[in-house]
Every structure is written in structure tokens, then in C-alpha cells.
């Protein structure tokens, strides 16, 4: 029986948005580096709903949504078109406000590190233990975006890869306690895995790793919920606040003075059910939608309802309630989700069909 519930449902991290100069070139690298070989959609059009973040004008763009079906969130890779891009003018450091790094799952951290080293990737650290005790390392893509490859054995489909999908993000924040409440109350990341303040050896080699930092890792206490939740799997959010001390520079906003879609990490997106309840929860925390795409928004052959809020430091958080995605577009086969159970994950026989999108 289909179960509809009268509450918000956060299914998981659907994707992290990445602004780039050339989608196809960047996707080729992400496919090789992280195994993101499954394209859910590709769409060229005009971003008309993000006017507060696009200088009040509709902006042309090309975007794709890609996944690693070993399990985890995806990358939504955005290429603004028809305008000059605004690149970041400084080197981001731990504690700068916004999405500092994207976390990527790995069942074999040392194997992933050795493969990337042999390919000549820009590795900033060697595998070492995080405060959780799990191994991780940092790597930069050719365009300056930082990724943290970390130990995580979650598996949606059995694939011979040493990396999986998105496992969360590292966020620079100004008031970590306020951010703990924000991400716990609205998104359900209500469990503190660790809360430590120090100069951390495992961060040395990454810009800002020499600073004294407060690090808080948040995860969710609730089990996976929602039709596509098993595809996206588990995730967590690491909050980092730079401790103000003599000689330590004040944090900067990573997207200050730039437009949505400019190169870098654009947003953190959650797959949800019952958008009206998401808004109620956001309003209760004093964060109304800053953009609302409506229920009939289309991205290529996919469609759904997207909205945005800002976190306490202005980082853009997207919510997407997915209604339809293509499986075999040429045969007219689509996965319709609007009337599916709000809680129960789709049967694996259905979600495994996403393999046809490779």
C-alpha cells in the first residue's frame, strides 16, 4: 500500500552543484576520478527562477546530473553560457563561509589514493585518520574544487570501483552552534558524531589546515526514507569554524560578489517529499524560501519541484521533490514518483534500471 505522510521527509543528499566552464570536459574528469558515469539528465535552457542570485536577469546554462551507482549523492554540473564567468579571487581556506569541500565515499581509501597518485592528480594529503577514526584524504580537481575521499562502505549496487557517490560536504560557518541547530532541525542531521577543537594533523596540507578549528560532524538518527533514498544512501555534514586568534585572517564568503552558477560549489541539494512541510519547517527556523521553481519545473526529461533557502551564513540549500526521471527515454519509459510511497524506498528491481542511463 502506498503510504503518504503529513510531514516533511528528507530522503538524502541528492547532489552538490558545481559551477564549471565546460560541462563535458569536467564530467570526463569526474567520471575517471570518482566513477560518476551515470547521467540522469542533460539540459540546456535558461535559469529564470534564480533571479535574486543571477543579477536579476535570466541566465542561459547547460547542466547535467550524474551519479556513481555504487551509492551516494550526485554532482549537478552547471555551465553558465552567454556571460562572463566570475572566478574566485582568493584561495579558499578552512573556515571560509560556504561549501569548502565535497565528500566522496570510498570502500578502499588507500586504493583510491594510489590510483589517483598514479594518474598524477593534485593530492593535498595522504590517507590519515579523521577524528572519527576513519581514513580520508584530500584531492583537488583541475579547476580548484576540493574533494575529500573518505572511508565509507555504503553500497547501492555492486560495482568494481574504489569510490562511490557524494557522502556530504564540509561547510565553513560563523557560529557553529547556530548551524548545528539549523541543519539538525530542518534537514534532520541531529546526531553529533564528534565535536573537537584543535589544530588537526589530518588537515595539514590543505589551505587553512594550520589554523585552530572547531570541527563538528553531523549525521542523521533516522533510517533512510523516500523512493530514491537507497540510491543516495547515508551522508553527513561537517561544520568547521575558524577560531579567531592573533595573526589568523578573518573568514571570507566563498561566493561573495559572484553569481549563482559561477565556478565552484554552488549549492547543497536535498531530495525531499512534501514541499509544503519543508517550508513550514524552514519558516519555523526563520528561513523562508528565497526561490521557488514551482511544481512543473523541467530539467531535460526530468521534472519536479525545486526551492532554495539560505543557511545562517548565506550558503544556498536546495530542496527537490522529484516527480519524474527518464529510464529508457527512447522507449518512452520513465520513473514516476509523485504518487509513490513517501517513506518506503522503491524496490531494487526498479532502481537498478538506472543502469540503463550509463
C-alpha positions in Angstrom: 0.0 0.0 0.0 1.2 3.5 -0.9 1.9 5.4 2.3 1.6 9.2 2.2 2.5 11.1 5.3 1.7 14.6 6.6 5.2 15.6 7.5 8.5 16.6 5.8 10.6 13.8 4.5 14.3 14.4 3.8 15.4 11.5 1.6 19.1 12.3 1.5 21.6 14.5 -0.3 20.5 14.4 -3.9 23.5 16.3 -5.3 26.1 19.0 -4.9 26.0 21.7 -7.5 29.3 22.5 -9.2 29.7 25.5 -11.5 32.2 24.9 -14.4 33.4 26.4 -17.6 32.8 23.3 -19.7 30.4 20.5 -18.6 31.6 17.8 -20.9 35.3 18.3 -20.0 34.6 18.4 -16.3 32.3 15.4 -16.4 35.0 13.3 -18.2 37.3 14.1 -15.3 34.7 13.3 -12.6 33.9 10.0 -14.4 37.5 9.0 -14.4 38.4 10.2 -10.9 35.2 9.3 -9.0 33.3 6.9 -11.2 30.3 9.3 -11.9 29.3 7.5 -15.1 25.5 7.6 -15.0 23.8 10.7 -16.4 20.2 11.2 -15.1 19.6 14.2 -17.4 21.3 16.8 -19.5 19.5 20.1 -20.2 20.2 23.4 -22.0 18.0 26.2 -21.2 17.5 29.5 -19.3 17.6 29.8 -15.5 14.6 32.0 -14.9 13.8 31.2 -11.3 17.1 32.2 -9.6 16.9 36.0 -10.3 18.0 37.0 -6.8 21.3 35.2 -7.5 21.7 36.0 -11.2 21.8 39.8 -11.1 18.0 40.0 -11.7 18.3 38.6 -15.2 17.5 35.1 -16.6 20.8 33.3 -17.4 21.5 30.7 -20.1 23.0 27.5 -18.8 23.7 23.9 -19.6 23.5 21.3 -16.8 23.8 17.6 -16.2 23.1 15.4 -13.2 25.4 12.5 -12.8 25.8 9.6 -10.3 28.0 6.8 -9.2 25.6 3.9 -8.7 27.8 2.3 -6.1 25.8 4.6 -3.9 25.7 8.2 -2.7 24.6 11.6 -3.9 25.4 13.0 -7.3 27.0 16.0 -9.0 24.9 18.6 -10.8 27.4 20.1 -13.1 26.5 23.6 -14.3 27.9 25.6 -17.2 26.7 29.2 -17.5 26.5 30.4 -21.1 26.4 33.7 -22.8 28.1 35.7 -20.0 31.5 36.2 -18.5 32.2 34.0 -15.5 33.3 35.3 -12.2 36.1 33.2 -10.7 37.0 33.2 -7.1 39.9 35.7 -6.5 41.5 34.1 -3.4 42.5 30.6 -2.2 39.7 29.2 0.0 40.8 28.1 3.4 39.2 26.0 6.2 36.6 28.2 7.9 35.7 30.4 4.9 31.9 30.6 4.7 30.2 28.2 2.3 30.8 24.8 0.8 34.6 24.3 1.2 34.8 20.6 0.1 32.6 17.8 -1.3 32.9 14.4 0.5 33.1 11.3 -1.7 32.5 7.7 -0.4 35.3 5.1 -0.7 35.3 1.4 0.2 39.1 1.4 -0.3 40.7 4.8 0.6 44.3 3.6 0.1 43.4 2.0 -3.3 41.7 5.2 -4.4 44.7 7.3 -3.3 47.2 5.1 -5.1 45.2 5.2 -8.3 44.9 9.0 -8.2 48.6 9.3 -7.4 49.5 7.2 -10.4 47.2 9.3 -12.6 49.0 12.5 -11.4 46.1 14.0 -9.6 46.6 17.0 -7.3 46.7 15.2 -3.9 46.9 17.6 -1.0 47.2 14.9 1.8 48.0 11.3 2.2 45.5 8.9 3.8 45.2 9.5 7.5 42.6 9.2 10.3 39.9 11.8 10.8 38.6 12.5 14.3 36.0 9.7 13.6 38.9 7.2 13.2 38.1 6.7 9.5 40.7 7.1 6.8 40.4 10.1 4.4 42.5 12.3 2.1 42.0 15.4 0.0 42.3 15.9 -3.7 41.7 19.0 -5.9 40.2 18.8 -9.4 41.9 20.6 -12.2 39.6 23.6 -11.6 40.5 24.2 -8.0 37.5 22.4 -6.4 38.4 20.4 -3.3 37.1 16.8 -2.6 37.6 14.7 0.5 37.7 11.0 -0.3 36.7 9.2 2.9 36.1 5.6 4.1 32.5 4.5 3.7 31.3 1.1 2.8 27.7 2.0 1.8 26.7 0.2 -1.3 23.6 0.6 -3.5 24.8 -1.5 -6.5 27.8 -3.8 -6.6 30.3 -2.1 -8.9 34.1 -2.6 -9.1 35.0 1.0 -8.0 37.2 2.3 -5.3 34.9 5.4 -4.9 31.2 5.9 -4.5 29.0 8.9 -4.6 28.7 12.1 -2.6 28.9 11.5 1.2 28.2 15.0 2.3 30.1 18.3 2.4 32.5 20.4 4.6 30.8 23.7 5.4 32.6 26.8 6.8 30.3 28.6 9.3 30.5 31.7 11.5 28.5 30.3 14.5 28.8 26.6 14.7 26.1 26.1 17.4 23.6 28.1 15.3 24.4 25.9 12.3 24.1 22.7 14.4 20.5 23.8 15.2 19.8 24.8 11.6 20.9 21.5 10.0 19.5 19.4 12.8 16.0 21.0 12.8 15.4 21.4 9.1 17.4 18.6 7.4 17.4 16.1 10.3 21.2 16.0 10.8 20.6 15.8 14.5 23.4 13.5 15.7 26.8 14.9 16.7 29.4 12.3 15.7 32.2 14.4 17.1 32.8 18.0 18.3 36.6 18.8 18.6 38.7 22.0 18.7 42.3 21.8 17.8 45.0 22.2 15.1 44.4 18.9 13.3 47.2 16.8 11.8 44.9 15.2 9.2 44.2 18.6 7.7 47.8 19.8 7.2 48.5 20.3 3.5 45.0 21.8 2.9 44.8 25.6 2.9 43.8 26.7 6.4 44.7 23.4 7.9 47.3 25.2 10.1 44.6 27.1 11.9 42.9 26.2 15.1 39.5 25.0 14.1 36.3 23.7 15.7 35.0 20.6 13.8 31.6 19.1 14.3 30.4 16.1 12.3 26.6 15.7 12.0 24.7 12.7 10.8 21.0 11.6 10.8 19.4 9.5 13.5 16.5 8.4 11.2 16.8 5.5 8.8 16.7 6.0 5.0 13.3 7.3 3.8 11.8 8.0 0.4 11.6 6.4 -3.1 15.2 7.1 -4.1 16.8 7.1 -0.7 18.7 3.9 -1.2 20.4 5.3 -4.3 21.6 8.4 -2.4 22.3 6.4 0.8 23.7 7.8 4.1 25.6 11.1 4.4 26.9 13.6 6.9 27.8 17.2 7.2 31.0 18.6 8.7 30.8 22.1 10.1 34.1 24.0 10.6 34.5 27.3 12.4 37.9 29.0 12.4 38.9 30.2 15.8 39.8 33.9 15.9 43.3 34.3 17.2 46.1 36.8 16.7 47.5 36.5 13.2 44.6 34.4 11.9 42.7 36.1 9.0 39.0 36.6 9.2 36.9 34.1 7.2 35.7 35.2 3.7 32.5 34.3 1.9 33.3 31.9 -0.9 30.6 33.2 -3.2 30.8 36.9 -2.2 30.2 39.1 -5.2 29.6 36.3 -7.6 26.6 34.9 -9.4 24.8 31.5 -9.0 26.5 29.1 -11.4 29.9 30.8 -11.3 32.8 28.3 -10.9 32.9 26.5 -7.6 30.4 24.6 -5.3 27.1 26.3 -5.9 24.7 24.6 -3.5 23.9 21.6 -1.4 20.7 19.8 -2.6 18.4 17.5 -0.6 15.8 15.1 -2.2 12.6 15.6 -0.3 8.9 14.7 -0.1 6.0 17.1 0.9 7.5 20.5 0.0 4.8 22.4 1.9 6.0 20.7 5.1 9.6 21.6 4.2 8.6 25.2 4.0 6.8 25.0 7.4 10.0 23.6 9.0 12.2 26.3 7.3 9.8 29.1 8.4 9.9 27.8 11.9 13.6 28.4 11.9 13.3 31.9 10.3 14.4 30.7 6.8 11.7 31.2 4.1 12.2 30.0 0.5 14.4 32.6 -1.3 13.5 30.9 -4.7 10.6 28.7 -5.7 10.6 27.0 -9.1 7.1 25.7 -8.8 5.7 22.2 -9.2 6.1 22.0 -13.0 9.8 22.7 -13.3 11.5 20.7 -16.0 15.2 19.7 -16.4 15.5 17.9 -19.7 13.3 14.8 -19.4 13.1 15.0 -15.6 10.7 17.2 -13.7 9.8 18.1 -10.2 9.5 21.0 -7.7 12.6 22.8 -6.5 13.1 25.5 -3.9 16.0 27.2 -2.1 16.7 28.6 1.3 19.9 30.1 2.8 21.7 28.7 5.8 22.8 31.1 8.6 25.8 32.2 6.5 24.1 32.6 3.2 25.1 29.2 1.7 22.4 28.1 -0.7 20.5 24.9 0.2 18.2 23.4 -2.5 15.3 21.1 -2.0 14.0 19.0 -4.9 10.8 16.9 -4.8 11.3 14.7 -7.9 8.2 13.7 -9.9 9.7 12.0 -13.0 13.0 10.8 -14.3 13.8 9.0 -17.6 15.0 5.4 -17.6 14.8 4.5 -21.3 13.8 7.8 -23.0 13.9 6.3 -26.5 11.3 3.8 -25.5 9.2 6.3 -23.5 10.0 4.6 -20.2 10.0 6.9 -17.2 10.1 6.5 -13.5 7.1 8.4 -12.0 7.5 9.3 -8.3 4.8 11.8 -7.4 2.3 9.2 -6.1 4.8 6.8 -4.7 5.1 5.9 -1.0 6.7 8.9 0.9 8.6 6.6 3.2 9.4 3.3 1.6 12.4 3.0 -0.8 11.5 1.8 -4.3 12.0 -1.9 -5.0 15.6 -2.6 -6.2 14.2 -4.1 -9.4 13.0 -0.6 -10.3 16.0 1.5 -9.1 18.5 -0.9 -10.7 17.1 0.2 -14.0 19.1 3.4 -13.6 22.0 1.4 -15.0 20.4 1.9 -18.4 21.4 5.6 -18.1 25.1 4.9 -18.2 
